Amino acid sequence: MPLFAIAYPMIDPVALQIGPIAIRWYALAYIAGLLLGWWLAKRICAKDALWGATPRLKPLDIDDLIVWVAFGVILGGRIGYVLFYDLPHYVASPLEALEVWHGGMSFHGGFLGAAVALSLFARLKKLPLMPVFDVAAAVTPIGLFFGRIANFINGELFGRVTDVPWAMVFPNGGPDPRHPSQLYQATLEGVVLFVLVQVLVRRGALKRPGLVTGAFVAGYGLARIVGEFFREPDAQLGFLAGGLTMGMLLSLPMVAIGLAVVVIASKRPANG
């Protein structure tokens, strides 16, 4: 163990209290991710040079799409957590599944929920599916970044015990210094993945529908797997077969599917 650890910044999870109403950083993270994603998606859709002849959403369509995505992420994230991470508990106490204010969201569930919402939106608007997915993939890392920062503020989803000089003692993690894995994941899933998809967008990837989506899906899967090596597994699950975690198992198919989509999209001629 190190002789010292970096002091964990004790930030109140409640950003603002107005009487009985508490506004939490976690909720603000969701709002910031959605609003900044909405703003960037409108800018991307407005630039003809990025798309060539590829059919795409109009900037005004993004105003409607953001509502669909928000519901898909929240519903899918909660359902995913219940199914993937603590099903026996919620089978015994099913009404607790509705108590979202107690926490418990799954990215993989939110990802599937958003995918369903995007698919329904594209069908309703009679738009080709892949360009809709590409726009969402281009901006999703923004929300991932803010979400992981909120995890850090809440002192949750902390890392494994370590002796690195930048280890922290988390309030709910016992007396041992741990990896600040939320910050690792914010960097990989947020910053690095955002740079990757934005470089692809600027280099004409939107002219090959599915390329940005595939890169995001595979990139997230890889980033999550790396992050899981430093993150403490969920207490109710622990390590699974072969020392894997649930996050790793759910991310492995994302890597395979994402790479397959990238290969297929890369073989298509660019639209314009």
C-alpha positions as CSV (number, residue, x, y, z in Angstrom):
1,M,0.0,0.0,0.0
2,P,1.2,3.6,-0.7
3,L,2.4,5.7,2.2
4,F,-0.2,8.3,1.2
5,A,-3.2,8.7,-1.1
6,I,-4.7,11.6,-2.9
7,A,-7.5,13.1,-0.9
8,Y,-10.9,12.3,-2.4
9,P,-12.7,15.6,-3.0
10,M,-15.9,15.4,-0.9
11,I,-18.4,17.0,-3.3
12,D,-22.0,17.0,-2.2
13,P,-24.0,14.8,-4.7
14,V,-26.7,17.3,-4.4
15,A,-25.8,20.3,-6.6
16,L,-28.7,22.5,-5.5
17,Q,-31.4,22.2,-2.8
18,I,-34.6,24.2,-3.1
19,G,-36.8,23.3,-0.2
20,P,-37.7,19.6,-0.6
21,I,-36.4,19.6,-4.2
22,A,-32.9,18.2,-4.6
23,I,-31.1,18.7,-7.9
24,R,-28.3,16.1,-8.1
25,W,-25.1,16.2,-10.1
26,Y,-26.1,12.9,-11.7
27,A,-29.3,14.4,-13.1
28,L,-27.3,17.5,-14.3
29,A,-24.9,15.1,-16.1
30,Y,-27.7,13.5,-18.0
31,I,-29.1,17.0,-18.9
32,A,-25.6,18.3,-20.0
33,G,-24.9,15.3,-22.1
34,L,-28.3,15.5,-23.9
35,L,-28.1,19.2,-24.5
36,L,-24.6,19.3,-25.7
37,G,-25.3,16.2,-27.9
38,W,-28.4,17.9,-29.3
39,W,-26.3,21.0,-30.1
40,L,-23.5,19.1,-31.8
41,A,-25.9,16.8,-33.7
42,K,-27.7,19.8,-35.2
43,R,-24.4,21.2,-36.4
44,I,-23.3,17.9,-37.9
45,C,-26.6,17.5,-39.7
46,A,-26.4,21.1,-41.1
47,K,-23.0,20.6,-42.8
48,D,-23.6,19.3,-46.4
49,A,-19.9,18.6,-47.0
50,L,-19.9,15.9,-44.3
51,W,-22.6,13.9,-45.9
52,G,-22.3,14.1,-49.6
53,A,-25.3,12.3,-51.2
54,T,-26.1,10.3,-48.0
55,P,-29.7,10.9,-46.9
56,R,-29.8,12.4,-43.4
57,L,-31.8,14.1,-40.7
58,K,-32.7,17.7,-41.0
59,P,-31.4,19.9,-38.0
60,L,-35.1,20.3,-36.9
61,D,-35.5,16.5,-36.7
62,I,-32.9,16.5,-33.9
63,D,-35.3,18.4,-31.7
64,D,-37.7,15.5,-31.8
65,L,-35.0,12.8,-31.8
66,I,-33.5,14.0,-28.5
67,V,-36.8,13.3,-26.7
68,W,-36.9,9.7,-28.1
69,V,-33.3,9.1,-27.1
70,A,-33.8,10.5,-23.6
71,F,-36.7,8.1,-22.9
72,G,-34.8,5.2,-24.5
73,V,-31.7,5.8,-22.4
74,I,-33.5,6.1,-19.1
75,L,-35.9,3.2,-19.6
76,G,-33.3,0.9,-21.1
77,G,-30.7,1.9,-18.6
78,R,-33.0,1.0,-15.7
79,I,-34.3,-2.2,-17.2
80,G,-30.8,-3.2,-18.1
81,Y,-29.6,-2.7,-14.6
82,V,-32.4,-4.8,-13.2
83,L,-31.8,-7.7,-15.7
84,F,-28.0,-7.7,-15.9
85,Y,-26.9,-6.7,-12.4
86,D,-29.4,-7.5,-9.7
87,L,-32.2,-9.6,-11.0
88,P,-32.7,-11.8,-7.9
89,H,-33.1,-8.7,-5.7
90,Y,-35.8,-7.2,-8.0
91,V,-37.6,-10.5,-8.4
92,A,-38.0,-10.6,-4.6
93,S,-38.9,-6.9,-4.4
94,P,-40.3,-5.9,-7.9
95,L,-41.6,-2.5,-6.8
96,E,-38.1,-1.4,-6.0
97,A,-37.3,-1.5,-9.8
98,L,-39.4,1.7,-10.0
99,E,-37.3,3.5,-7.4
100,V,-34.8,5.0,-9.9
101,W,-33.9,7.7,-7.3
102,H,-32.0,5.1,-5.4
103,G,-29.6,4.7,-8.4
104,G,-28.9,1.7,-10.6
105,M,-28.4,2.4,-14.4
106,S,-26.7,0.2,-16.9
107,F,-25.0,1.6,-20.0
108,H,-25.6,-1.5,-22.0
109,G,-29.3,-1.4,-21.2
110,G,-29.4,2.3,-22.0
111,F,-27.5,1.6,-25.3
112,L,-30.1,-1.0,-26.3
113,G,-33.0,1.3,-25.2
114,A,-31.5,4.1,-27.3
115,A,-31.1,1.8,-30.3
116,V,-34.8,0.8,-30.1
117,A,-35.8,4.5,-29.8
118,L,-33.6,5.5,-32.8
119,S,-35.0,2.6,-34.9
120,L,-38.6,3.6,-34.1
121,F,-37.8,7.2,-34.9
122,A,-36.2,6.4,-38.2
123,R,-39.2,4.3,-39.2
124,L,-41.7,7.0,-38.1
125,K,-39.8,9.6,-40.1
126,K,-39.2,7.3,-43.0
127,L,-35.4,7.9,-42.7
128,P,-32.6,5.4,-43.5
129,L,-31.5,3.8,-40.3
130,M,-27.8,3.9,-40.4
131,P,-27.4,7.7,-40.9
132,V,-29.7,8.2,-37.8
133,F,-27.4,5.8,-35.8
134,D,-24.3,7.6,-37.1
135,V,-25.5,11.0,-35.8
136,A,-26.2,9.5,-32.4
137,A,-22.9,7.7,-32.3
138,A,-21.0,10.9,-33.1
139,V,-22.3,12.7,-30.0
140,T,-22.9,10.0,-27.4
141,P,-19.3,10.2,-25.9
142,I,-20.3,13.6,-24.5
143,G,-22.9,12.0,-22.3
144,L,-20.6,9.2,-21.3
145,F,-18.0,11.7,-20.1
146,F,-20.4,13.6,-17.9
147,G,-21.9,10.4,-16.6
148,R,-18.6,9.1,-15.4
149,I,-17.7,12.4,-13.8
150,A,-21.0,12.2,-11.9
151,N,-20.1,8.6,-10.8
152,F,-16.9,10.1,-9.4
153,I,-18.7,12.9,-7.6
154,N,-21.1,10.3,-6.1
155,G,-18.2,8.2,-4.9
156,E,-19.7,5.1,-6.7
157,L,-18.3,2.6,-9.2
158,F,-14.8,3.1,-7.7
159,G,-11.8,1.1,-8.6
160,R,-9.9,-1.8,-7.2
161,V,-7.4,-1.6,-4.4
162,T,-4.0,-0.3,-5.6
163,D,-0.7,1.2,-4.6
164,V,-0.4,3.7,-7.4
165,P,0.5,7.2,-6.2
166,W,-2.8,8.7,-7.4
167,A,-4.9,6.2,-5.5
168,M,-7.9,7.6,-3.5
169,V,-9.8,6.4,-0.4
170,F,-13.4,6.5,-1.4
171,P,-16.1,7.1,1.4
172,N,-17.9,3.9,0.5
173,G,-14.9,1.9,-0.5
174,G,-13.4,1.0,2.9
175,P,-10.1,2.2,4.2
176,D,-7.9,1.0,1.3
177,P,-6.7,3.3,-1.5
178,R,-8.3,2.5,-4.8
179,H,-8.0,3.4,-8.5
180,P,-10.2,6.4,-9.4
181,S,-11.5,4.3,-12.2
182,Q,-14.4,6.6,-13.0
183,L,-11.9,9.2,-14.2
184,Y,-10.1,6.5,-16.3
185,Q,-13.5,5.6,-17.9
186,A,-14.4,9.3,-18.4
187,T,-11.1,9.7,-20.3
188,L,-11.4,6.5,-22.4
189,E,-15.2,6.4,-23.0
190,G,-15.6,10.1,-23.1
191,V,-12.6,12.0,-24.4
192,V,-10.7,9.4,-26.4
193,L,-13.9,8.0,-28.0
194,F,-15.2,11.5,-28.8
195,V,-11.9,12.4,-30.5
196,L,-12.1,9.1,-32.5
197,V,-15.6,9.6,-33.8
198,Q,-15.1,13.3,-34.5
199,V,-12.0,12.6,-36.6
200,L,-13.9,10.0,-38.6
201,V,-16.8,12.5,-39.1
202,R,-14.4,15.2,-40.3
203,R,-12.7,12.7,-42.7
204,G,-15.9,11.8,-44.5
205,A,-17.1,8.7,-42.6
206,L,-20.7,9.8,-42.7
207,K,-20.6,9.3,-46.5
208,R,-20.3,5.5,-45.7
209,P,-23.4,4.9,-43.5
210,G,-22.6,2.7,-40.5
211,L,-18.9,3.5,-40.3
212,V,-19.2,6.0,-37.4
213,T,-21.7,3.7,-35.6
214,G,-19.4,0.7,-35.9
215,A,-16.4,2.6,-34.7
216,F,-18.3,3.9,-31.7
217,V,-19.7,0.5,-30.7
218,A,-16.4,-1.3,-31.1
219,G,-14.5,1.6,-29.5
220,Y,-16.8,1.7,-26.5
221,G,-16.6,-2.0,-26.0
222,L,-12.8,-1.9,-26.0
223,A,-12.7,1.2,-23.7
224,R,-15.1,-0.5,-21.2
225,I,-13.1,-3.7,-21.2
226,V,-9.9,-1.8,-20.4
227,G,-11.7,0.2,-17.7
228,E,-13.1,-3.0,-16.1
229,F,-9.5,-4.1,-15.3
230,F,-9.3,-1.2,-12.8
231,R,-12.9,-1.0,-11.6
232,E,-14.2,-2.9,-8.6
233,P,-16.9,-5.4,-9.7
234,D,-20.4,-4.9,-8.5
235,A,-20.7,-6.3,-5.0
236,Q,-23.7,-8.5,-5.7
237,L,-22.0,-10.1,-8.7
238,G,-18.3,-10.1,-8.1
239,F,-16.0,-11.7,-10.6
240,L,-17.5,-14.2,-13.0
241,A,-16.0,-17.1,-14.9
242,G,-12.4,-16.6,-15.8
243,G,-12.1,-13.5,-13.7
244,L,-14.3,-11.6,-16.1
245,T,-16.8,-9.0,-14.9
246,M,-20.4,-8.4,-16.2
247,G,-19.2,-5.2,-17.9
248,M,-16.6,-7.2,-19.8
249,L,-19.0,-9.9,-20.9
250,L,-21.6,-7.3,-22.1
251,S,-18.9,-5.4,-24.0
252,L,-17.3,-8.3,-25.9
253,P,-20.2,-8.6,-28.3
254,M,-20.1,-4.9,-28.9
255,V,-16.5,-5.2,-30.1
256,A,-17.3,-8.0,-32.5
257,I,-20.5,-6.4,-33.8
258,G,-18.9,-2.9,-34.1
259,L,-15.9,-4.3,-36.0
260,A,-18.1,-6.2,-38.4
261,V,-20.2,-3.0,-39.1
262,V,-16.9,-1.1,-39.7
263,V,-15.7,-3.7,-42.2
264,I,-19.1,-3.8,-44.1
265,A,-19.4,0.0,-44.2
266,S,-15.8,0.5,-45.3
267,K,-16.4,-1.7,-48.3
268,R,-19.2,0.5,-49.6
269,P,-18.3,3.3,-52.0
270,A,-18.6,6.8,-50.5
271,N,-21.8,8.6,-51.2
272,G,-20.5,11.7,-52.9
